[in-house]
Amino acid sequence: MPYSIMLDAGHGGSDPGAVYNGRREADDTLRLTLAVGEILQNNGFDVEYTRTTDVYESPYQKAMEANEAGVDYFVSIHRNSYPTDNAVSGVESLVYDLSGIKYEMAQNINQQLESVGFVNLGVKARPNLVVLRRTKMPAVLVEAGFINSDIDNQLFDNNFYDIAGAIADGIMDTLMRPGTGGNMQYRVQVGAYRNRRYADELLNELIAQDYPAFIEEGNGFYRVQVGDTPILQEAVDMERRLKAAGYPTIIVS
């Protein structure tokens, strides 16, 4: 059975969250949450959302929604704020207490976000937060940079998909490590075509550069993929190498 995760885009609707120069936390969190969810779904996770549009639900409603859905994990995505503009930057994650797999997941998410370029401000215990206190499953709240930090906003905008991938990787690093029941093989997909000729052209181009590429055929598509490993980090490293070479990439399992 695949893991199930409820992703929560912080704030929404009548609650814009933190606002800075017209920029609303609720908009950033929704866009980022949907991008993280797409990556997780492409890697075999069952993903549900507290919201997919600009609507408001109270933190209690979100916690109850996760409990009623019976998901395995709950991850809430926010942007941070500080009383003084441009005084603080970085990412931090919040958990009910500093123990268990939720704490490990929060650390892994922070480490992945640090690799994108954020300052890692660590993991903090926040037992008073409703979405951490009232959820029955392990829960993490991610603060993806300060919305009133120009440095963090530039990083957020210029590296948006890397940030989404970092959060997803932090989740997957935790759940797919040896001993958690994960037995997936990971590959990096570089293209999917209905015409075999286009797939062959890309395959030959990759092989000429010594990438371990091959074609996976199914459902009317020829998917050009690279690597085949049970170690997620190896797939992540390969994806970054391919992305740096200018290829569109996605990790699949």
C-alpha positions, -999 to 999 in steps of 0.1 A, spaced: 0 0 0 14 34 -9 18 61 18 -10 86 20 -3 123 28 -25 153 33 -9 185 22 -22 217 36 -16 251 19 -16 275 48 -43 302 51 -66 310 22 -98 328 14 -106 355 40 -72 347 56 -44 359 34 -17 350 60 13 373 61 14 400 34 44 419 22 43 445 -6 11 430 -19 24 395 -18 1 371 1 13 341 20 -19 322 10 -10 325 -27 26 313 -23 16 283 -1 -11 271 -25 11 272 -55 39 254 -37 17 228 -21 2 218 -54 37 215 -69 49 193 -40 17 171 -43 23 166 -80 59 153 -73 47 130 -46 19 116 -68 43 109 -96 63 89 -71 35 67 -61 21 85 -30 -16 90 -24 -20 127 -19 -50 147 -6 -53 184 0 -70 206 25 -76 231 -3 -68 234 -40 -83 269 -44 -83 302 -25 -108 292 2 -106 294 40 -108 265 65 -98 269 102 -68 250 115 -92 228 135 -112 220 103 -80 210 85 -69 187 114 -103 171 115 -102 166 77 -69 148 79 -82 126 108 -114 117 89 -94 109 58 -72 85 78 -40 96 60 -6 85 72 10 119 74 1 156 74 23 183 60 13 220 62 32 245 41 35 282 51 57 313 46 72 328 77 72 365 88 92 387 112 82 421 128 110 439 109 112 436 72 144 420 58 158 413 92 156 375 91 157 349 64 157 311 62 135 281 66 123 263 97 99 235 103 76 230 133 65 198 150 45 190 181 76 177 199 112 168 189 107 131 186 97 104 162 94 102 125 78 137 123 110 152 137 131 132 113 109 143 84 111 179 95 150 177 97 151 161 62 129 187 47 151 215 62 183 199 49 169 196 14 158 232 15 192 242 27 207 225 -4 185 248 -25 201 279 -8 180 287 22 195 293 56 185 264 78 170 278 110 163 243 124 132 224 137 112 238 166 86 223 189 52 240 188 27 220 208 2 248 208 -4 248 170 -38 232 163 -27 214 131 1 198 151 -18 191 183 -51 179 169 -39 157 141 -37 120 149 -9 112 125 27 126 124 25 162 113 50 188 101 46 225 94 71 239 70 79 276 69 93 280 34 113 312 39 102 346 52 77 365 30 91 398 42 126 389 32 136 400 -3 164 374 -2 140 346 5 114 358 -20 140 360 -48 151 325 -39 115 313 -38 107 328 -72 139 318 -90 141 283 -76 104 274 -72 104 239 -86 137 231 -68 120 241 -36 90 220 -43 113 191 -51 133 197 -19 102 194 3 90 163 -16 125 148 -13 126 155 24 93 135 28 105 107 5 139 105 22 122 98 55 96 73 43 116 54 18 147 48 38 156 12 47 134 -1 75 103 20 67 89 -6 43 99 12 11 111 -10 -17 108 14 -47 132 17 -76 138 53 -86 145 66 -121 148 101 -137 124 106 -166 136 130 -192 109 127 -219 77 109 -229 67 105 -265 40 88 -286 64 87 -315 92 62 -310 116 81 -333 117 111 -309 123 88 -280 152 71 -298 167 105 -307 168 116 -271 180 81 -259 209 83 -283 218 118 -272 219 108 -236 239 76 -242 264 96 -262 270 116 -230 274 84 -209 241 86 -191 226 51 -183 195 58 -203 168 35 -216 132 35 -229 103 23 -209 73 15 -231 37 15 -218 2 30 -222 10 43 -257 41 62 -246 79 58 -249 94 71 -218 131 80 -218 145 74 -184 179 74 -167 192 52 -139 175 25 -119 183 26 -82 166 18 -48 184 47 -33 164 79 -36 194 102 -31 212 86 -61 182 95 -82 181 130 -68 218 135 -76 212 122 -112 182 145 -116 202 175 -106 230 166 -130 205 162 -159 187 194 -149 220 213 -149 226 200 -184 193 216 -195 170 186 -195 135 186 -181 134 160 -154 111 143 -129 119 114 -105 96 84 -110 93 51 -92 
